Amino acid sequence: MGTPTLKMLKLLLLLTFTEICAAQNDITLSVFTVTSKSMTVQWSSYTGASSYKITATPKNTPGQPVFAHFSGNVVTGSVISLSPNTMYTMQLEAMDNALNVLSSADTEDTTAPEVPSIEQAYSKNSDSITVEFTEVSGATSYILRAQTESGDYFSEMVVVSSPGTVVKLKPYTDYRLSVMSVNSGGRSQPSYPIEARTVVMAPQLNTTSPNNASIVVTWPPVENAVLYMLCIIQEGSSSRVKLNTTDTTVNFNDLAAGTTYCIKGTAWDSEGRAGDDLTVCQITRPPSPDVKLVQVSPGRSIEIALYWVLVQGAENYLVWTSNGQHCNSTADGYCSIVPVECGQNHSVSVTAFNKAGPSSPSQPADYITYPCPPENIRVEEPEAGNCSVVWDSVPMVEYYMAFIKSDDGTEMSCNTTETTCQFSCMCGYTYLTSVFPYNKGGSSPFADVSNYTTIPCCPQGVTIQLVSTETLEINWLPVKGAELYQTMAAQTNDVIHCNDTAPVCALSDLKCDTAYSVTVTPCSELRGCNHTCTPHTQNTAPCAPEILNMTQSNNSTYRIHITMPNTPNTNYTIKATGRFATHTCQTTNSSCELTQLPCGSSYDVIAVAITTVGRSLPGFSKTLETGPCCPTYVNVTQVTQAMTNVTWSPGSGARSYVTSLTSPRGHAKCHTLDTHCLMGCITCGTDYSVHLEAISSTGHKSECKYYGFSSGACCPTSLKLYRMRSYSLRVSWRSLGPQTHNHTVDLYGTGANYTCTAAAGSKHCDIEERTCGDVYKVVAAPVGQDGIKVSFCQPRTYSIPCSGNNAGMLISRGKRSVD
C-alpha cells in the first residue's frame, strides 16, 4: 500500500474520532419540578467539566437574575428566591477549573402560584368535607388534600375555585386538610393544614304500609348518632309533621288510603350536628273496590266479565274466582276471565294493588255458567227398529233437548228431564244425535255429535245360478248401509267364503253333487254384519262318473261299467264317438250296453251324469276298440296229402291272423300277417273244423268260425304193378283207414295210357295190356264222394319186361306224404 493512501486513511480516522467526541460532549437541560419560589432542573454530565452554573432570569417581567453554582459531579440543582407565577429562562454552563465555559444549554418554565390559605372547613354530608380558601393570582386550579391522622387514608382532588369539596370520605371521621395552587409550571407548597370531622350518615329508612291507613318506618341504628328526626308530608300538601325519637321504628297512623307520603330522616351526633338526610316516599295501600257487575258471556269459550269502581292509588287490579281463576287489569274498571268452565256456580271478587300491596278484597259476587255438554252420548237398539239416545247425567241442568237427524234428511227432537230419548230407526240408516242441556245460565253452545249406523238390511232379489259344475254365481239388489257383502256357501264339512263390495259374487271350488246353504250377509264398518239374513239352498252339478272297464258281450255289443259318485236316481249317459258314427246308452245303474258297434272300429267313450240341476263334467275318456272284422270267406285247398293252403279275404281292423284246422286226430295252426297260410301235418281222410282269429294292432281279437274242411282220402300205399298170365297188368295197393272210397288207377306208358277203377273195398285193379316191355307211370288215387279224384297222390314209374319175372321193376316214385 502506498504512502498517499495511508495518509488519507489517517485523516479519515481523525475526523471520525473528533465527531464522536463532539457528540458525546453535547449537554442537555430540563426542568424537574417547580414551587412558588423555586425551580429544580436536571442536566446531563459533561466530560471535563469541574463545575456547573445555573442562571434563572425573568423573561417577561423586570427582575434580577438569580445564580447557583454546583460541583462537577452534580447533575441536579435548585434555584430559590424566585418570584411566584413568573416565567424564567434557565441557563446551564459547564466550566473547567479555569472557569472557562465548555458547553451550555437553556430552557424555560414558570414557577407555581402563591400558596393559598384555608379560611374554613366543614362537613354537611357524611362522605364529604367542604373547604373554603383564598384564591391566588395565576392559579388555574387547586388541589385539595385530605388525610387521616393515622395515615391510612390519603386523597388529592382538583378543584377550579373556592370552595372545594373532598368526597368519598368516611362518616364521622377526622381528616387533616390542605390546599395547593396549580398553574402550567406546577403546584405550590401545601397550605397550612386544618382539621375537620365528617357528620354521621343518614338513617337508611325502610317503609311499609300494612294497611290502607298507616305507614311503618324502620331503620338500622346509625353509628355515633344520639337522636333521629323524622318529617312526613303528604304528596300535594304543604302540611308536615316532625318527630324526634331515639328509637329505630315509627308508626304513622290515620293516613289517607292510596296516598303517597314522603318521609325525611336525619341523624344527629353528640355535638348537635345534623348528619345526612334521606327522604323516602311510601304509598298507602288502596281502599277496597266495589263490584258493579258480573256478566257471563255465552259462546264456545265461556267468558266472565267483572266490572268494578276504580279506587284511589290503585295501580292494577286482580280478580279471583272461588275456583282459583283470575284476570288482571290496570286502568280499566273491568277484566275478563277466559276460559271459564261450564256447569260452574262460583263467586268472584276484586282486589286493588299498588306498590304498598293489596287492598282488602271486595265483597264476593255470585255467578253461574251454562251446563256442560253431556258425555258418552250413544244410541242403543235393544231390538230392531226401536232405538234410544242415551247420555250421562250433567250437574246443574234443568232439562235436555235431544236432536236426531238421519242421513236422508229426516229430523226429530225431544225435550226431557231424563237422560234418554226414544225414536224409531230403520235398518241401513245413519243417525246423527246431539244433546243440549239448559239452565238459568243458558244452553251449551255446542254438543258432541254421536254417529250411529243401524245394521244393514238383508239383501232382496237373491238369485243363484250354476255357471259351471262347481261354481255358483249369486246376484242380489244393493242394500243401503252395506259397505261389504260376505257370501257364504256352507255344507256339512265345508264352508266357502266370498267378500266383495259389489252385489255379485262367484263361489267356486265347490263340491259336486252337494247341497249348499248360501247366505248373503251385508256388513258395515260401524255396525258389523247382519247375521239374521235367510239362507238359500242350491245344489251343485253332479260329479263326473269314471269308466271302470269295458267288456264285450258279443261281436257288436259292449258293456260299459262306471262309478256312481252321485246321489241315487242320477241319470248317466255313456257316449261312444267314432270316426263315422256315435253310439249312446243311458242308465241309472253302474253299467249299460253299447250295441250295434261295427267291427274294426275305434271309439272315445265318456260318461256324463245328468240331474235336474245340470250336467256334470265328462269323465275321463277311454278308448274302445271293437274286434277286427272276420274275413268274409276262407278257402282251404289241399296241396298234398298232408299239406293244405288256406286263403281268406282281408278283415277290417285286423293286422294279423291265426288260422287253425282242428280234428280229433290232431290240428294245425299258423299265425301270419298275410291273408294266406300253408299248413302241414294234415291227416288225410279227416274232417276238420276251420277257425280264424283276427287280431288288431292293439291286441283285440275276433273269433271267426267257418264251414268244416274234409281232407282228401288217403293215397294208397305199397303200390305195385304185376303182369298177369293173361297178359294183363294188375295194380295192387294197401289202403289207410276204412275202405270207403273208389280208387282210380292211371297208367301212363310210352306207348299207351290205361285207366281202371276199383270199387270201394277193393285193393287192386286189372288193366288189359296189349304191349309188353313198356315203362309205365302209375298213379293210384281214391275218388271222393263228389266223384273228384284226389289229385295229390304221387306217381310211380315201373318197367314191365315181356318175359321172366312177373313183377314190374320200380324205376322211380314221388315223394311220400307223412302218414
LUMRO-621280 format. One record per residue (C-alpha): z, y, x. Coordinates in steps of 0.5 Angstrom, whole numbers, plus 500, padded with zeros to 3 digits. Layout:
N
ZYX
...
//
This chain:
819
500500500
498507503
503513504
500517499
501512494
509511496
510519496
507519489
512514486
518517489
516523486
516520479
522517480
526523482
523527476
525521471
532521474
533528473
531528466
536522465
542526468
540532464
540528457
547526459
550533460
548536454
555538450
556538442
561541438
563540431
569543426
574537425
579541420
581548418
587551415
588558412
590561419
587555424
581551425
580545429
574543433
572537437
566536442
563531447
565530454
561534459
561531466
563535472
567540467
574542469
576546463
573548456
574555453
573556445
572563442
573564435
569570433
569573426
562573423
561578417
568582418
570586424
576583428
577581435
575574438
581569439
581565445
583558447
583554454
583546455
583542461
577538462
580531460
581534452
575533447
579536441
582543440
585548435
584556435
590559431
592566429
586566425
585570418
584566412
578565408
574568414
567565417
568564424
563563430
566557434
563557441
565552447
564553454
564547459
566550466
567548473
573549478
570556480
569558472
562557472
559555465
556549466
554548459
555551452
555550444
557553438
558552431
560556424
565555419
570558414
578558414
581556408
584561403
591563403
597558401
598559393
606559391
608556385
611560379
614554375
613547373
615544366
613537362
611537355
609530355
612524358
606523362
604530365
607536368
604543368
604547374
603555374
602558380
599564384
591564385
589567391
582570394
577566396
579559393
574555389
579550386
586548387
589541389
596539385
600534389
606530386
610525389
617522388
623523392
622515394
615516396
613510391
608515388
603520391
598523387
593529388
588532383
584538383
584544378
580550377
585555376
593556374
596553370
594546372
597539369
598533373
597527369
598519369
606520370
612516368
616518362
623521364
622521372
623527377
617529381
616534387
610538386
606543391
599546390
594548395
588552395
581550397
574553399
568551402
572551409
577546407
584546404
590551405
597548407
601546401
605551398
613551398
615545393
618545387
622539383
621538375
622532370
617529365
620528358
622522354
616518351
615519343
617513339
612508337
612509329
611502325
610504318
609499312
609500304
613495301
611497294
608503291
613508291
616507298
614507306
619504311
618507318
621503324
620504332
623500338
628505342
626510347
629510354
633516355
633518348
639520344
636523338
630522334
627527329
622525323
618529319
614527313
609530309
604528303
597529304
594535301
601538300
605543304
612541303
615537308
622533309
625533316
630527318
634527324
637520326
640516332
637509328
630506329
629505322
628510316
626508309
622514305
623512297
621515291
614517293
607517289
603511288
597510292
598516296
597518304
603520307
603523315
610522319
611525326
616522330
620526336
625523341
630528345
633527351
641528353
638535356
636537349
629537351
624534346
619529348
612527346
611527338
607521335
604522328
602516324
599516316
601511311
598510304
603507299
601501295
596503289
599502282
598496278
591497274
590495266
585490264
580494259
575488257
574480259
566479257
564471257
556472258
552465256
547462260
545456264
550459269
556462265
559469268
565472266
565480267
572483267
573491266
579495268
582502269
581505276
587507280
590512285
589510292
586503291
580501296
578495293
580490287
581483287
580479280
583472280
583467274
588462273
584456275
583460282
576463281
576470284
571476285
572483289
570490287
570497291
569503287
566500281
571498275
568491274
566485277
563478275
565471277
559466277
559461276
565459271
566452269
564450262
569448257
575452260
581456257
584460262
587467263
584473268
588479272
586484277
590487283
588493287
588493294
589499300
591499307
598498305
597492301
596489294
599492288
602488282
597484278
595487271
597483265
593477264
587477259
585470256
578467255
575461253
568458255
563454251
564447252
560443257
554438255
557431254
555426259
553419258
548420252
545414250
541410245
544404242
540399238
544394235
539391231
531392231
529399227
537401227
538406233
544411234
545416239
552416242
555420247
562421251
567426248
568433250
574437250
575444246
569442241
569444234
562440232
556437235
548438234
544432236
537432236
532426236
524427238
519421238
513421242
509422236
512429235
517427229
523431230
530429227
537432228
544431225
551435225
557431226
564432229
564425231
560422238
555418234
549419230
544414227
537414226
531410224
527407230
520404231
518399236
514401241
516409241
520413246
525418243
528424247
535425245
540431247
546433244
549440244
557442243
559448240
566452240
568459239
565461246
558459243
554453245
552450251
545453253
543446256
544439255
542433258
536429255
536422254
530418254
530411250
524407249
524401244
522395246
514394245
512391239
509384238
501384239
497383233
490379232
491374238
485369239
485364243
478361246
477355250
472358255
472352260
475345259
481347263
481355262
484359255
482366254
487370250
485376247
489381242
490388240
493393245
501394243
504401243
509402248
507396252
505397260
504390262
503383258
506377260
502371257
505364258
502357256
507352256
508345255
513339257
513340264
508345266
508353265
502357267
503365267
499371267
501378268
496384266
496391263
489389259
490386252
486380255
488374259
485368262
490362263
486357268
488350272
491348265
492340264
486337260
487334253
494338253
497342247
500348250
504353246
501360248
505366248
503374249
510378251
509385251
513389257
515396258
518398265
524402261
526396256
523390259
520385255
520383247
521375247
521375240
514374239
511368235
507363240
501360238
499352239
492351243
489344246
485344252
479340252
479332253
480329260
474327263
473319263
471315269
467309269
471303272
465298272
458296269
457288267
450285265
450282258
443280258
437282261
437289258
444290256
449292260
457293258
460300261
467300262
471306262
478309263
481312257
485318259
486322252
490321246
487315241
481316237
478320242
470319242
467317248
459318249
456314255
449316257
444313262
439317264
433314268
426317270
423316264
428315258
435316256
440311253
447312250
452309246
459311243
466308243
473310241
475304246
474302253
467300253
461300250
454297251
447300253
442296250
434295251
434297258
428295261
428291267
427294274
429301272
435305275
440310271
445315273
451313268
456318266
462318261
464324257
470325252
469329245
474332241
474337235
477342241
471341245
467336250
470334257
467335264
463329265
466324269
463322276
456318275
455311277
448308279
446303274
440298276
437293272
435287275
428287277
423284272
421277272
413275274
409275268
406268271
408263276
403258278
404251282
399248286
400241289
397242296
398235299
403229296
409232299
407240299
405245294
403252294
407257289
404263287
406269282
405276279
409282282
415283279
417291278
423293282
423286286
423286293
424279295
423272291
427266291
423260288
426253287
423247285
428242282
429235280
434229280
430226286
431233290
429240290
425245294
426252295
423258299
425266300
420271301
417278301
410275298
408273292
407266294
410261298
408254301
414249299
414242302
419236301
416235294
416228291
410225288
410223281
416227279
418232274
420239277
423245273
421251276
426257278
424264281
430269282
427276283
432281288
431288288
432292295
440293293
441286291
440286284
438279282
434277275
434269274
427267271
425260268
418258267
415251265
416245269
412242274
410235275
408233282
402228282
402221282
404218289
398216293
397208294
400206301
398200305
390201303
386195306
378193305
376186304
369183304
370177299
366171299
362173293
359178298
363184294
368188297
376189295
380195296
388193295
394197296
401198295
404203289
410207290
414208284
412205277
405203276
403208270
397211273
390208273
387208280
380210282
377208289
371211292
368208298
363213302
358209306
353211311
348207306
351208299
357210296
361206291
367207286
371203282
377204277
383200277
388199271
395201271
399196274
393193278
394193286
386192287
379194286
373190287
366193289
359189289
357190296
349190297
349191304
353189310
355191316
356198314
362203315
366206309
371212308
375209303
379214298
384210293
388216288
391215282
389218276
393223272
395223264
390228264
384224267
384228273
384224279
389226285
385230290
390230296
390222298
388221305
381217306
381211311
375209315
373202315
368198318
366191315
362186319
357182316
360175318
366173322
373176319
373178312
378184313
375190315
377194321
380200320
377206324
381212322
386214317
388221315
395224316
400221312
405224307
412224307
414218303
//
